[in-house]
Amino acid sequence: MDIALPMREAEEGAALSALFDKLHAEGKLPDPLVLKFLFFWRRDADLIALLSRAEEAGESKASFRRVRAVQDWALAHGESYVSLGEPVSIRLVTPTETYSRDPQEKHVLGSAPYIAEVRNAKIVGNSSLIYAGETDVLSDVLSHPHYGEQVSLAYDKTVIAQRPDALLLAPLGASNRLDEGIMLSGLASNAYGHWFAEFLPKLRYFERSPRFAQLPIVVDAAMPQSHFDFLAALVGNSLHRIESGQVLEVGCLHVAPTTTFFPVELFRDHGVPPEHQASWSAESMQYIKDRIAERWKLPGQRSRRLFLSRKNSSWRLLRNESELIEDLQSMGFETVFMEELDFEQQVRTFGEAEFVVAPNGSALNSLIFAAPEVKALILGQQNSFNWGGWLGPMLDLGFHPEFLEGEAVESTDFKHSDYVVSAAKVHAKVHQMLQS
């Protein structure tokens, strides 16, 4: 996927544009280059005319769509948009080794909660974009007033090129039809951290609809089975599964926002402050925690000491994990690979925990299934990135995890850098926590 770059100086730009027109008229430029040139040079009228001619000729071409927020589009087109109150205030606490004695704390506002309906919408499997009408694409994250321009759609295969105000999108294939449904599909829904924190909390908004129980939920078919089990533990709705890249036309698509601005990826040199790079809220955590507790009660005996391995991950690896595992085993810890357990086993594993040691990662979201008094030691790099938006809500729920900082192997500015944490330092901290 290509992104917009700064325009050239006017004189140089005019010369380049004239050269483009000459070569294009002579048929010397490939179609993809023509489309991208017109798109990035904001020659939108020419681009739209070219795409219209291709459509009239029966050719499969890209589409040009303006980015709109759901609220703006719904109100402009007379669609249902129901505000569900004021945004919640979210507590953020920077997760340092000394945060309990010297907390670095602030508050941010979450997204404005709502439920909306988009008529005759089209969506694509494994994409969070909503095709509305003939000319618009809806995305609250791309249209965010402060940070939308810094969101990258590099992982969305439907996007050919991206500008702050518009997208050049790949041709849509044949579509299936669904009369009505709730959108819980989207980019990165197969990732546990996104499924847990970005998608599932929307259910608490959708449940405000009086017809919620009768509506099917649209989900990505390629998700792990544990994601489907998690969803089934929260609600009993029927599911409509959509394959990656499959087009689904929905007569009435029900949509709701994420808890906060929640981008899957930001441009490398973005300027989004950590406190605005996706957060939980205590209220959204509590919703999930309570629903799961209704299904699986906490056991009376909680004595397991767990180390959650990230050895099977592709990024943010704890390079000396094997060394830590060997030392922790001497202290009664067992190593657990959460991705190898079904969802019920994951919940029960945390519920039985007395002590959890873990590298920072999405598996720690499941700490809410443990007892609040569980001892938890989280290992990570020097830079905490957006973990303050996880720690603050966890503290509000009564959990008190502790942190140890390691040394990043790559840049400390790279969120997914591998790192090393001193085994002696971990041993001493665990021993101290066991004595407390």
Order of alpha helices (4+ residues) and beta strands (2+ residues): beta-alpha-alpha-alpha-beta-alpha-beta-beta-beta-beta-beta-beta-beta-beta-beta-alpha-beta-alpha-beta-beta-alpha-beta-alpha-beta-alpha-beta-beta-alpha-beta-beta-beta-alpha
